């Protein structure tokens, strides 16, 4: 356990001034603090704490106009340019369906919220930033030149917190019970296969996992190669140029505890920089650490119209990094060209997949 004393807010701000070009996430890691603590240290110095009343916020965000939305995990950063729109919500979660802004939001993990004003040369940049209980970034919304700054300021004032202190309390999440279930210890394989084969909607998948008390990674490795088969770890780097050359529209999912962000459409501009594979299209940016990919699996899940084929990439801890599907509209089977592409990607024997 790290017993270092955390820096005080003024020390955090000094480190920010001394490292102006370092990314916030990297600077926070260097200081031994969470990113939420880094932002909180700037309350009154360019940041304001806001109440993360997520359900209310989602209804107000369309007023901002065009924005850049960012959702990330440790290995992938997903950015889209668009605007917020329709919200379909339950008590615990919401789907946001805007113009190139497609999110699945899980309210309980939006714990800390900030409005951030940052000077960048002659530019002043505004953003809304949200973090989970551990202080990890859940979602960020960055204003663009065409955004409505007046609407932004009004939104911030409506949600301004009475607590503008420069410290924030973070706490680790307890281990999920399903994470303790290994492939060897999982005893409900036949039940998993029966339920998997009976799916009529891909969204039933998450209920199946929860009911069986098993992680996604263990389920994928257990269910059998008629439903999930291991691919060579390099297939993501090979697949994206293929879909770009054929202009085959895809769906790309990147998520964390509190938010999953989805892009749907073609990809065009690909660039590799060291371990990073980047998509640099006008309204979609993806930054993927390919060296973090430990396993890749193709999944086949039944739906009432046929079945869906996806590509899952996992890190060495069995955490999902990124998912890809072919573009599909509700009520339709998936594209045959996407299905054929995935089924012809290089496989590896299941025994050597881990």
BELLINMO-V736837 format. One record per pair of residues at least 24 apart in sequence whose C-alpha atoms are under 6 Angstrom apart, sorted by the first residue. I is the first residue (numbers start at 1). J is the second residue. D is the distance in Angstrom with one decimal. If there is no record, write none. Layout:
BEGIN
i={I;I}
j={J;J}
d={D;D}
END
This chain:
BEGIN
i={9;34;35;36;37;40;40;41;43;46;46;47;47;48;48;49;49;49;49;50;50;50;50;50;51;51;51;52;64;64;64;65;66;67;67;67;68;68;69;69;70;70;71;73;75;76;76;77;77;78;79;79;80;80;81;102;102;103;103;104;104;105;105;106;109;133;133;134;134;134;135;138;178;178;178;183;193;199;199;200;200;201;217;227;227;228;228;229;229;230;230;230;230;230;230;231;231;231;231;231;232;232;232;233;233;244;249;250;250;250;251;251;251;251;252;252;253;253;254;305;305;306;308}
j={41;135;135;135;168;166;167;166;166;116;117;115;116;114;115;113;114;161;164;113;114;159;160;161;113;159;161;113;147;148;151;147;147;142;143;144;141;142;140;141;139;140;139;256;289;287;288;286;287;286;284;285;283;284;283;261;262;260;261;259;260;258;259;258;258;170;171;170;171;172;170;258;213;214;215;218;223;302;303;303;304;303;318;299;300;298;299;297;298;296;297;347;348;350;353;296;297;346;347;348;346;347;348;295;296;268;327;325;326;327;324;325;326;327;323;324;322;323;322;332;333;333;334}
d={4.6;5.1;5.9;4.6;5.8;4.9;5.8;4.4;5.5;5.9;5.0;5.6;4.4;5.5;5.2;5.9;4.4;5.6;5.7;5.1;5.2;5.3;4.4;4.7;6.0;5.4;5.3;5.2;5.5;4.9;5.9;5.1;5.3;5.8;4.9;5.4;5.8;5.0;5.9;4.6;5.8;5.1;4.9;5.6;5.2;5.6;4.5;5.7;5.0;4.8;5.7;5.0;5.5;4.6;4.8;5.9;5.3;5.6;4.6;5.6;5.1;5.9;4.6;4.8;4.9;5.5;5.8;4.9;5.0;5.2;5.8;5.5;5.2;4.7;5.3;5.5;5.8;5.4;5.9;4.0;4.6;4.8;5.8;5.8;4.8;5.5;4.4;5.6;5.4;5.9;4.4;5.8;5.7;6.0;6.0;5.3;5.4;5.9;4.2;5.4;5.9;5.6;5.8;5.8;5.5;5.1;5.4;5.7;4.3;4.6;5.5;4.9;5.7;5.4;5.9;4.8;5.8;5.1;5.0;6.0;5.0;5.4;5.9}
END
